[in-house]
Amino acid sequence: MAEIDIISTTTVAPASPNQSTKRIEFTPWNFSFLWSPTPQPADHSIIDHLKTSLSSTLDFFYPLAGRLGTSVNDNNTISQFIHAAAHGVTVADVLEPAYVPPIVHSFFPLHRTQNCNGVSEPLLVTELVDGVFIGCTINHAIVDGTSFWHFFNSWSEISRGSNEITLSPVLHRWFVDDPTTPYEFLATKDFPLHKRKKKKKSVLKARANAEMGTHKVSPLQALLAHLWRSVIRNRPLLEDQETMYRFPTGMRPRLRPPLPQQYFGAPAQLGIVTMKEGELLRS
């Protein structure tokens, strides 16, 4: 099994730190996620370029250069940058297997770290035999997937030579009251993972749309409904027992007025669907 060798660990600060000390307050959405506790010489010009472009990108996304702190002014405006090499690993070794190879977990420095312990946002650049893998770890209490890809795509723009980004992040915060609810860290455990083939998901989508007389049911929605029914079907049936399904919902377009698409953060809330078990199995 191939191993990862750490080549260097450095910190990258915003290139123009005039706004780097500004503090972003947590909203209730953010707090809802805080539940759990050297190789052969190579040409490092790519690594230097990534560091420089990352530094410029952090000018726009300066909260990502900070740290989760326990005191009001406890912050450190740098992001960790790790350079490593995976000996004997090629791009094909990463992309071709049906399941994620174990070596890929080594590309993310905070893999399996509970968010209460991982207070930084390190970035790991790993040299493969024929390519480079960039792994970025960001605490979900800080941003959601939309903001993550906004940052990553903006970094790509800067890396390609632009001095500005197409969409600047919206960093303004407003909420009614400071959250006061105490939080406890919950223990976590491993769960088995099952891979659904794309063809089977397409069949589920077509069946769901046909039954509903619509074309708006997505493959993910069809798969979630299928899993829900399968769980209920394989446990003792209580005809009039109400069952509940919870799933995270992005809130940007659902607020009135809506949040801008480039709002930087994790505006997500649990959506809840309830139904009688008997009705669910008959539908």
FENCORNOR-V996199 format. One line per field, one symbol per residue. ss: DSSP state (H for helix, E for strand, C for the rest). Layout:
# FENCORNOR-V996199
ss->???
This chain:
# FENCORNOR-V996199
ss->CCCEEEEEEEEECCCCHHHCCCCCCCCHHHHCCCCCCCCCCCCCHHHHHHHHHHHHHCCCCHHHHCCCCCCCCCCCCCEEEEEEEECCCCHHHHHCCCCCCHHHHCCCCCCCCCCCCCCCCCEEEEECCCCEEEEECCCCCCCCHHHHHHHHHHHHHHHCCCCCCCCCCECCCCCCCCCCCCCCCCCCCCCCCCCCCHHHHHHHHHHHHHHHCCCCCCHHHHHHHHHHHHHHHCCCCCCCCEEEEEEEEECCCCCCCCCCCCECCCCEEEEEEEEEHHHHHHC
